[in-house]
Amino acid sequence: MKKILAALVAIAALTAAAPALGADLGGRSYYKAPPAYAAPLWTGFYIGGHVGGAFSGSSDFNGAVLSDSSARVLGGIQAGLDWQFAQNWVLGTEGQYSWLGKSNITATFPGAYVYTNDQRGLGSITARLGYTWGPGLLYVKGGYAYSDNNERVTLAGAPIPFVLNGNHSNGWTVGTGLEYMVAPNWAVKGEYMYYDFGTTRFTTPVALAPFGSFRTDDHTVKLGVNYRFNFASPVVARY
């Protein structure tokens, strides 16, 4: 009986000491994989389209009668290339062209001279810098601008030759916008752009020279959608 009691006491003592022994040996080791990381969302080529409105700035021929159908609809296409060079920064370039609704700017001068400019489109090639937070991109842009002008001067209703001393088809543009990823490969955007094509004046016919210069500029607002190639999906490392 004494031997049995001694054995039971020994087993009880070993059982009580087991947790402490386990703690001394340490828990079971394991390796925890690092979290997944996301590749840049905005790096890649894109194409898209847009619609919106255009509003011409004021034109002045020193008192000549001016009819300006400045507000009109627009629609166009764009294509570009972006590079997300840091976690929150994107650098890119974009080409864009917008067809404009009918817009006749008409100036009537003494002597039955009439000048008309039908601005048919606006184009641009710009650089773009943006700040991104995941699917959102807030950006500014600026660069070269082109105005597709269809101009004519008539005298008593008959077309006549004319010369302008400035090229108001070439100018510059600046703008800002917000683009947002709504699905893999697809983004929507809203954008404002200002176009400035400078001032010009008539050289001939000489009867129009005294009426001074006029300015050509435009304000536009656009809503668009882009399809993005080489969309970078989240990547999970393997171990």
PyMOL commands that set and color helices and strands:
alter all, ss='L'
color gray80, all
select helices_A, chain A and resi 2-25+206-211
alter helices_A, ss='H'
color red, helices_A
select strands_A, chain A and resi 44-56+65-68+71-86+89-100+104-109+113-133+136-155+158-160+163-164+170-183+186-204+213-228
alter strands_A, ss='S'
color yellow, strands_A
deselect
rebuild
show_as cartoon
